[in-house]
Amino acid sequence: MSSKTKTTATKEQATPALVPKLRFPEFRGAPEWDAKQISNVVGSVRTGKLDANAMVANGKYRFYTCAENYYKIDNYAFEGEALLIAGNGANLGYIHHYIGKFNAYQRTYVLQEFAINVLFLKYYLDRNLPARISLEKKDGNTPYIVLGTVTEMPLLAPKDEDEQQKIAECLSSVDELIAAQARKLDALKTHKKGLMQQLFPREGETQPRLRFPEFQNAGEWEEQRLDDLAHYENGKAHENDISEKGRYIVVNSKFISTEGAVRKFSNEGFCIANKGDVLMVLSDVPNGRAIAKCYFVESEDLYTVNQRICRIRPTQVNGRFLFYVLDRNSYFLDFDDGVKQTNLRKEDVVGFPLCVPPQPAEQQRIADCLTTLDDLIAAQTQKLEALKTHKKGLMQQLFPSPEEVEA
């Protein structure tokens, strides 16, 4: 074999085939996928024209912002089957499939007139558009999508429409499982919220609407100040003592608001938390979701409390019961005026009036009930995340990557 022939053979062997890593059995002998551009299979790509001021309370048609939420409007500019892509903002790159009459926000791209299975195209874009956006992002600039980002995007698709349909149906089934799991999780959270409204007395009342049978005749709850039931201490600054693998986990607002997922470490324990302590966020931006959010400490000598977090150590009350009373309590949320940053003071916290069952056993019963429900919510959340991870991995296998082919 000549050197020229060897070189040609080597290049051919190095070129990846236009096929996915995972293919359904009935299509494993089918031809390679076609390489095209989005513009070859989409006949119309337009941009929405409406702004938020066009929304009305009781219109006839849907107005999309590409986040699976919509508002009613009185008129429409689009009709039929469409894919809508958010062109900027928090939902940048989000894709929604819709059939009907609708209008769209002015920074939403509307794709119509398809020469390809629409759901196959949606999932293909879900898989590859984020990388395309990142590739075109300019340093220091807010990322956004221009028309060419969509129309000139490489497209790899099966020649056989049945294979397109099979992939779309597979991923649609996974999406249905994810949606069902999300509804189940939302139902549990709603149930917990309603249960807490029944298990704790309402403002101005001294008994809850719902009481466990063994405590039906246990008497009224007692209202007391927080500082009569617990010891308060402000956290200490750890910012200058952060290390990659420190002895302690530093509890800050990010740690609490992410349920402990985002962590920093330090070898210095300036304010150690004990098992049973309740840690609360004292500072947040207007309308923030972290203010007064609490974390219940379940491990000894593991956490150190940062500034703008307080440590509440129960002395005359069940710690877990106290956690459920304090966590995002409306008493603390009322300090947020929605305009300036909220900073809860020590006086604001220790003066908190709370009703407590006179019997420690009732406090424990309520705490155990809600803890069991929280454990169930956590388990269902893990199932939801596992389904999302499964879908992500499945999409990576079902679609060949244009980057891999071009490499």
C-alpha positions as CSV (number, residue, x, y, z in Angstrom):
1,M,0.0,0.0,0.0
2,S,1.4,3.4,-0.9
3,S,2.0,6.1,1.6
4,K,-0.8,8.2,0.0
5,T,-3.3,5.3,0.4
6,K,-2.2,4.8,4.0
7,T,-2.7,8.5,4.8
8,T,-6.2,8.5,3.2
9,A,-7.2,5.4,5.2
10,T,-5.9,6.9,8.4
11,K,-8.0,10.0,7.8
12,E,-11.1,8.0,7.1
13,Q,-10.6,5.9,10.2
14,A,-10.2,9.1,12.3
15,T,-13.4,10.6,11.1
16,P,-16.3,9.8,13.5
17,A,-19.4,8.3,11.9
18,L,-22.5,10.4,11.9
19,V,-24.3,8.1,14.3
20,P,-25.2,8.3,18.0
21,K,-23.5,6.1,20.6
22,L,-26.9,4.6,21.5
23,R,-29.2,3.5,18.7
24,F,-32.5,1.6,18.9
25,P,-32.1,-2.0,17.6
26,E,-34.3,-1.6,14.5
27,F,-32.1,1.3,13.3
28,R,-28.6,-0.1,14.0
29,G,-28.1,-1.0,10.4
30,A,-29.7,2.2,9.0
31,P,-27.6,4.8,7.1
32,E,-25.6,7.5,8.9
33,W,-27.4,10.6,10.0
34,D,-27.5,13.7,7.7
35,A,-25.5,16.8,8.5
36,K,-27.4,20.0,7.8
37,Q,-28.2,23.4,9.3
38,I,-31.3,24.3,11.2
39,S,-32.3,26.6,8.3
40,N,-32.6,23.5,6.0
41,V,-35.5,22.0,8.1
42,V,-37.2,25.2,9.4
43,G,-39.1,27.3,6.9
44,S,-39.8,30.2,9.2
45,V,-37.9,31.8,12.0
46,R,-39.4,35.0,13.4
47,T,-39.1,37.1,16.5
48,G,-42.0,38.0,18.8
49,K,-43.0,41.6,19.0
50,L,-45.0,42.1,22.2
51,D,-43.6,43.5,25.4
52,A,-44.9,42.8,28.9
53,N,-47.2,45.8,28.8
54,A,-49.4,43.9,26.2
55,M,-50.6,41.5,28.8
56,V,-54.2,41.7,29.9
57,A,-56.2,39.9,32.6
58,N,-58.8,38.0,30.5
59,G,-57.6,37.7,26.9
60,K,-58.4,34.8,24.5
61,Y,-54.9,33.7,23.4
62,R,-51.6,32.8,25.0
63,F,-48.6,35.0,25.4
64,Y,-45.3,33.1,25.8
65,T,-42.2,34.1,27.7
66,C,-40.5,30.7,27.0
67,A,-40.6,29.5,30.6
68,E,-43.6,27.2,30.3
69,N,-45.7,30.1,31.8
70,Y,-48.1,32.2,29.8
71,Y,-50.6,35.0,30.1
72,K,-53.8,35.6,28.3
73,I,-53.8,38.2,25.5
74,D,-56.5,39.7,23.2
75,N,-54.7,39.1,19.9
76,Y,-52.2,36.7,18.3
77,A,-49.5,36.9,15.6
78,F,-48.7,33.2,15.4
79,E,-50.8,30.1,14.7
80,G,-50.0,26.4,14.4
81,E,-47.1,24.3,15.7
82,A,-44.1,26.1,16.9
83,L,-40.9,25.9,18.9
84,L,-40.2,29.0,21.0
85,I,-36.7,29.8,22.1
86,A,-35.9,32.4,24.8
87,G,-33.3,34.8,23.3
88,N,-32.0,36.3,26.5
89,G,-32.6,36.8,30.2
90,A,-32.8,34.2,32.9
91,N,-34.4,31.6,30.6
92,L,-31.8,32.1,27.8
93,G,-32.0,29.1,25.5
94,Y,-35.1,27.6,27.0
95,I,-37.2,25.9,24.3
96,H,-41.0,25.3,24.5
97,H,-43.2,23.4,22.1
98,Y,-46.7,24.7,21.5
99,I,-49.6,24.2,19.1
100,G,-52.4,26.8,18.8
101,K,-52.8,30.6,18.5
102,F,-50.4,32.7,20.5
103,N,-48.1,35.7,20.6
104,A,-44.6,36.0,21.8
105,Y,-42.3,38.3,23.7
106,Q,-40.1,40.5,21.5
107,R,-36.9,38.6,22.5
108,T,-38.4,35.1,21.7
109,Y,-37.5,33.3,18.5
110,V,-40.5,31.5,16.9
111,L,-39.6,28.5,14.7
112,Q,-42.4,27.2,12.3
113,E,-42.9,25.2,9.0
114,F,-40.9,22.1,9.8
115,A,-39.4,19.6,7.4
116,I,-38.4,17.3,10.4
117,N,-40.1,15.8,13.4
118,V,-40.7,18.8,15.6
119,L,-40.1,17.1,18.9
120,F,-36.9,15.5,17.6
121,L,-35.7,18.9,16.7
122,K,-36.7,20.3,20.2
123,Y,-34.7,17.6,22.0
124,Y,-31.8,18.1,19.6
125,L,-31.8,21.8,20.4
126,D,-32.1,21.0,24.1
127,R,-29.0,18.9,23.8
128,N,-26.8,21.2,21.7
129,L,-28.0,24.8,21.9
130,P,-26.4,25.6,25.3
131,A,-23.0,24.7,24.0
132,R,-23.6,26.8,21.0
133,I,-24.5,29.8,23.2
134,S,-21.5,29.3,25.4
135,L,-19.2,29.2,22.3
136,E,-20.5,32.5,21.0
137,K,-20.6,34.3,24.4
138,K,-18.3,37.3,24.5
139,D,-16.3,37.9,27.6
140,G,-17.9,40.5,29.9
141,N,-21.1,40.7,27.8
142,T,-24.5,39.5,28.7
143,P,-25.1,36.3,26.7
144,Y,-27.9,36.4,24.1
145,I,-29.0,34.6,21.0
146,V,-28.8,36.3,17.6
147,L,-30.7,34.9,14.5
148,G,-27.6,33.1,13.1
149,T,-27.1,31.3,16.4
150,V,-30.3,29.4,15.5
151,T,-30.5,29.2,11.7
152,E,-26.8,28.4,11.1
153,M,-26.5,25.9,13.9
154,P,-25.3,22.4,12.7
155,L,-28.0,19.7,12.7
156,L,-27.4,16.0,12.7
157,A,-30.6,14.0,12.0
158,P,-31.6,10.5,10.9
159,K,-32.7,10.1,7.4
160,D,-35.5,7.8,8.5
161,E,-38.5,9.8,9.9
162,D,-39.4,6.7,12.0
163,E,-36.1,7.0,13.9
164,Q,-36.7,10.6,14.5
165,Q,-40.1,9.7,15.9
166,K,-38.7,6.9,18.1
167,I,-36.2,9.2,19.7
168,A,-38.8,11.9,20.3
169,E,-41.2,9.4,21.9
170,C,-38.5,8.0,24.1
171,L,-37.5,11.4,25.5
172,S,-41.2,12.5,25.7
173,S,-41.8,9.5,28.0
174,V,-38.9,10.5,30.2
175,D,-40.3,14.0,30.3
176,E,-43.7,12.7,31.4
177,L,-42.0,10.7,34.2
178,I,-40.2,13.9,35.3
179,A,-43.4,16.0,35.2
180,A,-45.3,13.3,37.2
181,Q,-42.5,13.2,39.8
182,A,-42.4,17.0,40.0
183,R,-46.2,17.0,40.6
184,K,-45.8,14.4,43.3
185,L,-43.1,16.5,45.0
186,D,-45.2,19.7,44.7
187,A,-48.1,17.9,46.3
188,L,-46.0,16.8,49.2
189,K,-44.7,20.4,49.7
190,T,-48.3,21.7,49.6
191,H,-49.4,19.0,52.1
192,K,-46.6,20.0,54.5
193,K,-47.5,23.7,54.2
194,G,-51.1,23.0,54.9
195,L,-50.2,20.7,57.8
196,M,-48.0,23.3,59.4
197,Q,-50.9,25.8,59.3
198,Q,-53.0,23.3,61.3
199,L,-50.3,22.1,63.7
200,F,-49.3,25.6,64.9
201,P,-51.7,28.2,66.4
202,R,-52.7,31.0,64.2
203,E,-51.9,34.6,65.2
204,G,-53.8,35.6,68.2
205,E,-54.7,32.0,69.1
206,T,-53.2,29.7,71.8
207,Q,-54.2,26.3,70.4
208,P,-53.6,24.7,67.0
209,R,-56.6,23.6,64.8
210,L,-55.1,20.1,64.6
211,R,-53.8,18.3,67.6
212,F,-52.6,14.7,68.1
213,P,-55.2,12.6,70.0
214,E,-53.0,12.1,73.1
215,F,-52.7,15.8,73.6
216,Q,-56.3,16.9,73.0
217,N,-56.8,17.8,76.6
218,A,-53.3,19.0,77.3
219,G,-54.3,22.6,77.7
220,E,-53.5,25.8,75.9
221,W,-50.1,26.6,74.5
222,E,-48.0,29.2,76.3
223,E,-46.7,32.3,74.5
224,Q,-43.1,33.3,75.4
225,R,-40.3,35.4,74.0
226,L,-37.5,33.5,72.2
227,D,-34.9,34.7,74.6
228,D,-36.8,32.9,77.4
229,L,-36.4,29.6,75.6
230,A,-33.1,29.8,73.9
231,H,-29.6,31.5,73.9
232,Y,-28.8,33.8,71.0
233,E,-25.3,34.5,69.5
234,N,-24.2,36.3,66.3
235,G,-21.9,34.4,64.0
236,K,-18.3,35.6,63.5
237,A,-16.4,36.6,60.4
238,H,-14.6,33.8,58.7
239,E,-13.9,35.3,55.3
240,N,-10.1,35.7,55.9
241,D,-9.8,32.1,57.2
242,I,-11.4,30.2,54.3
243,S,-9.4,27.1,53.2
244,E,-10.0,24.5,50.5
245,K,-10.3,21.6,53.0
246,G,-10.8,23.0,56.4
247,R,-11.7,21.4,59.7
248,Y,-15.1,23.1,59.8
249,I,-17.9,23.8,57.4
250,V,-18.6,27.5,57.4
251,V,-22.3,28.2,57.6
252,N,-23.2,31.3,55.6
253,S,-26.4,32.3,53.8
254,K,-25.5,30.4,50.6
255,F,-25.0,27.2,52.7
256,I,-28.4,27.6,54.3
257,S,-30.3,28.7,51.2
258,T,-29.0,25.6,49.3
259,E,-29.7,23.2,52.1
260,G,-26.0,22.7,52.6
261,A,-25.1,22.0,48.9
262,V,-22.8,25.0,48.6
263,R,-20.0,24.8,51.1
264,K,-16.9,26.7,52.3
265,F,-14.4,25.4,54.8
266,S,-12.1,26.8,57.6
267,N,-9.7,25.5,60.1
268,E,-10.9,28.2,62.5
269,G,-14.0,27.7,64.6
270,F,-14.9,31.1,65.8
271,C,-18.6,30.2,66.5
272,I,-19.0,26.5,66.8
273,A,-22.5,25.1,66.4
274,N,-23.7,22.1,68.5
275,K,-26.1,19.4,67.6
276,G,-29.6,20.7,68.1
277,D,-28.8,24.4,67.4
278,V,-30.9,26.4,64.9
279,L,-29.0,28.7,62.5
280,M,-30.8,31.6,60.9
281,V,-30.0,34.0,58.0
282,L,-30.1,37.6,59.2
283,S,-29.4,39.5,56.0
284,D,-30.7,39.4,52.5
285,V,-31.6,41.5,49.4
286,P,-35.1,42.9,49.0
287,N,-37.7,40.2,48.5
288,G,-34.9,37.6,48.9
289,R,-35.6,34.0,49.7
290,A,-32.9,33.5,52.2
291,I,-33.9,36.0,55.0
292,A,-34.9,34.1,58.1
293,K,-34.3,30.7,56.5
294,C,-33.0,28.3,59.1
295,Y,-30.8,25.2,59.3
296,F,-31.1,22.6,62.0
297,V,-27.7,21.2,63.1
298,E,-27.6,17.4,63.4
299,S,-23.8,16.9,63.9
300,E,-21.5,17.9,66.8
301,D,-18.4,20.0,66.3
302,L,-18.7,20.2,62.5
303,Y,-20.1,23.6,61.7
304,T,-18.8,27.1,62.5
305,V,-21.2,30.1,62.1
306,N,-20.3,33.0,59.8
307,Q,-21.3,36.6,60.3
308,R,-24.9,37.6,59.2
309,I,-26.0,34.2,60.6
310,C,-27.1,33.7,64.2
311,R,-26.9,30.7,66.3
312,I,-29.9,29.9,68.4
313,R,-29.3,27.3,71.1
314,P,-32.5,25.9,72.7
315,T,-32.5,25.8,76.5
316,Q,-36.2,25.4,77.3
317,V,-37.7,24.1,74.1
318,N,-37.3,21.2,71.6
319,G,-34.7,22.3,69.0
320,R,-36.4,20.6,66.1
321,F,-39.8,22.1,67.1
322,L,-38.1,25.5,67.3
323,F,-36.6,25.1,63.9
324,Y,-40.1,24.5,62.3
325,V,-41.5,27.5,64.1
326,L,-38.7,29.9,63.1
327,D,-38.0,28.9,59.5
328,R,-39.1,31.7,57.2
329,N,-41.7,32.8,59.8
330,S,-43.9,35.6,58.6
331,Y,-42.9,37.6,61.7
332,F,-39.4,37.9,60.3
333,L,-40.4,38.3,56.7
334,D,-42.4,41.4,57.6
335,F,-39.1,43.2,58.2
336,D,-38.5,43.0,54.5
337,D,-40.0,46.2,52.9
338,G,-39.1,45.0,49.4
339,V,-37.0,48.2,48.8
340,K,-33.7,48.0,50.8
341,Q,-31.7,45.1,52.1
342,T,-33.1,43.4,55.2
343,N,-30.9,43.2,58.2
344,L,-32.5,41.5,61.2
345,R,-31.1,42.7,64.5
346,K,-30.6,40.7,67.7
347,E,-33.5,42.5,69.3
348,D,-35.7,41.6,66.4
349,V,-34.9,37.9,66.8
350,V,-34.9,37.4,70.6
351,G,-38.1,39.4,70.9
352,F,-39.9,36.9,68.7
353,P,-43.1,35.7,70.4
354,L,-43.9,32.1,70.0
355,C,-46.5,29.7,71.3
356,V,-45.1,26.5,72.8
357,P,-47.0,23.3,74.0
358,P,-46.5,23.0,77.7
359,Q,-45.6,19.3,77.4
360,P,-42.2,18.5,75.8
361,A,-43.7,15.3,74.5
362,E,-46.1,17.3,72.3
363,Q,-43.3,19.4,71.0
364,Q,-41.4,16.2,70.1
365,R,-44.5,14.7,68.4
366,I,-44.9,17.7,66.1
367,A,-41.2,17.8,65.3
368,D,-41.2,14.0,64.5
369,C,-44.2,14.3,62.3
370,L,-42.7,17.2,60.2
371,T,-39.3,15.6,60.1
372,T,-40.8,12.4,58.7
373,L,-42.5,14.5,56.0
374,D,-39.2,16.4,55.3
375,D,-37.4,13.0,54.8
376,L,-40.1,12.0,52.3
377,I,-39.8,15.2,50.4
378,A,-36.0,14.8,50.3
379,A,-36.3,11.3,49.0
380,Q,-38.7,12.4,46.3
381,T,-36.4,15.3,45.4
382,Q,-33.6,12.8,44.9
383,K,-35.8,10.8,42.6
384,L,-36.6,13.8,40.6
385,E,-32.9,14.8,40.3
386,A,-32.1,11.2,39.3
387,L,-34.6,11.3,36.5
388,K,-33.2,14.6,35.2
389,T,-29.7,13.1,35.3
390,H,-30.9,10.0,33.5
391,K,-32.5,12.2,30.8
392,K,-29.3,14.2,30.4
393,G,-27.2,11.1,30.0
394,L,-29.7,9.5,27.6
395,M,-29.7,12.6,25.4
396,Q,-25.9,12.5,25.2
397,Q,-26.1,8.9,24.0
398,L,-29.1,9.4,21.6
399,F,-27.6,12.4,19.7
400,P,-24.2,12.5,18.1
401,S,-22.4,15.8,19.0
402,P,-21.6,18.2,16.2
403,E,-18.4,19.2,18.1
404,E,-17.2,15.5,18.2
405,V,-17.8,15.1,14.5
406,E,-16.1,18.4,13.6
407,A,-13.1,17.7,15.9
